[in-house]
Amino acid sequence: MAVRDGEHPGFPWRQLMGVGLGVLRLPPAQFWQMTPRELRAALEGAGCIKPAPDRPDRGTLVALMMRYPDGEGANHGG
């Protein structure tokens, strides 16, 4: 696949620009100033994508690490 118009193969710039500028009706400057997290929140809020699943809190993560240890000598920063 040839790279054109500054696009990186595999990254959907054209689709993101279409949704950001067309569906969300963001001015170009505002679209390009958004962080990925802000863009994702805007897309979720507009119903364009499903919300990301919640991440486990620290207590749940520690409980899972204790229940399913990696093995001897594993360092989990705890």
C-alpha beads as a LAMMPS data file, in Angstrom:
LAMMPS data file: protein, C-alpha beads

78 atoms
77 bonds

1 atom types
1 bond types

-500.0 500.0 xlo xhi
-500.0 500.0 ylo yhi
-500.0 500.0 zlo zhi

Masses

1 110.0

Atoms # bond

1 1 1 0.000 0.000 0.000
2 1 1 1.449 3.337 -1.006
3 1 1 1.624 6.191 1.464
4 1 1 0.009 9.396 0.166
5 1 1 -0.985 12.742 1.541
6 1 1 1.142 12.232 4.661
7 1 1 -0.951 9.238 5.747
8 1 1 0.593 6.383 7.665
9 1 1 -0.499 3.001 6.334
10 1 1 -2.803 1.321 8.806
11 1 1 -3.863 4.483 10.644
12 1 1 -7.327 5.720 9.635
13 1 1 -6.590 9.447 9.297
14 1 1 -9.184 9.949 6.582
15 1 1 -11.936 8.293 8.646
16 1 1 -11.012 10.192 11.817
17 1 1 -10.923 13.476 9.960
18 1 1 -14.287 12.671 8.378
19 1 1 -15.912 11.973 11.725
20 1 1 -14.172 14.816 13.567
21 1 1 -14.820 17.473 10.953
22 1 1 -18.042 16.142 9.443
23 1 1 -19.995 14.352 12.175
24 1 1 -18.699 16.209 15.230
25 1 1 -18.452 19.439 13.205
26 1 1 -15.190 20.457 14.870
27 1 1 -13.259 23.325 13.327
28 1 1 -9.982 21.982 11.863
29 1 1 -7.819 23.806 14.409
30 1 1 -9.802 22.344 17.295
31 1 1 -9.660 18.833 15.780
32 1 1 -5.867 18.943 15.422
33 1 1 -5.379 20.349 18.945
34 1 1 -7.294 17.500 20.583
35 1 1 -5.437 14.778 22.429
36 1 1 -6.290 11.166 21.539
37 1 1 -8.093 10.879 24.881
38 1 1 -10.200 13.978 24.149
39 1 1 -11.053 12.722 20.660
40 1 1 -12.071 9.333 22.039
41 1 1 -14.303 10.997 24.656
42 1 1 -15.942 13.141 21.970
43 1 1 -16.521 10.103 19.744
44 1 1 -17.986 8.140 22.664
45 1 1 -20.218 11.052 23.681
46 1 1 -21.561 11.395 20.143
47 1 1 -22.286 7.659 19.980
48 1 1 -19.764 7.100 17.181
49 1 1 -17.872 4.414 19.126
50 1 1 -18.573 2.252 22.147
51 1 1 -17.140 3.408 25.479
52 1 1 -13.886 1.770 26.503
53 1 1 -14.325 -0.902 29.172
54 1 1 -13.515 0.187 32.708
55 1 1 -10.072 -0.740 33.963
56 1 1 -9.718 -2.627 37.230
57 1 1 -8.802 -0.570 40.279
58 1 1 -5.532 -1.228 42.102
59 1 1 -7.108 -3.598 44.663
60 1 1 -8.683 -5.740 41.953
61 1 1 -5.418 -5.822 40.023
62 1 1 -3.445 -6.933 43.109
63 1 1 -6.042 -9.634 43.862
64 1 1 -5.772 -10.931 40.284
65 1 1 -1.962 -10.912 40.451
66 1 1 -2.068 -12.931 43.677
67 1 1 -4.595 -15.381 42.265
68 1 1 -2.705 -15.850 38.996
69 1 1 0.993 -15.305 39.789
70 1 1 3.580 -15.170 37.008
71 1 1 5.914 -17.452 38.893
72 1 1 8.897 -17.240 41.218
73 1 1 10.747 -13.969 41.256
74 1 1 8.028 -12.028 39.451
75 1 1 8.170 -8.347 40.391
76 1 1 4.823 -6.577 40.362
77 1 1 5.903 -3.349 42.018
78 1 1 3.873 -4.113 45.104

Bonds

1 1 1 2
2 1 2 3
3 1 3 4
4 1 4 5
5 1 5 6
6 1 6 7
7 1 7 8
8 1 8 9
9 1 9 10
10 1 10 11
11 1 11 12
12 1 12 13
13 1 13 14
14 1 14 15
15 1 15 16
16 1 16 17
17 1 17 18
18 1 18 19
19 1 19 20
20 1 20 21
21 1 21 22
22 1 22 23
23 1 23 24
24 1 24 25
25 1 25 26
26 1 26 27
27 1 27 28
28 1 28 29
29 1 29 30
30 1 30 31
31 1 31 32
32 1 32 33
33 1 33 34
34 1 34 35
35 1 35 36
36 1 36 37
37 1 37 38
38 1 38 39
39 1 39 40
40 1 40 41
41 1 41 42
42 1 42 43
43 1 43 44
44 1 44 45
45 1 45 46
46 1 46 47
47 1 47 48
48 1 48 49
49 1 49 50
50 1 50 51
51 1 51 52
52 1 52 53
53 1 53 54
54 1 54 55
55 1 55 56
56 1 56 57
57 1 57 58
58 1 58 59
59 1 59 60
60 1 60 61
61 1 61 62
62 1 62 63
63 1 63 64
64 1 64 65
65 1 65 66
66 1 66 67
67 1 67 68
68 1 68 69
69 1 69 70
70 1 70 71
71 1 71 72
72 1 72 73
73 1 73 74
74 1 74 75
75 1 75 76
76 1 76 77
77 1 77 78
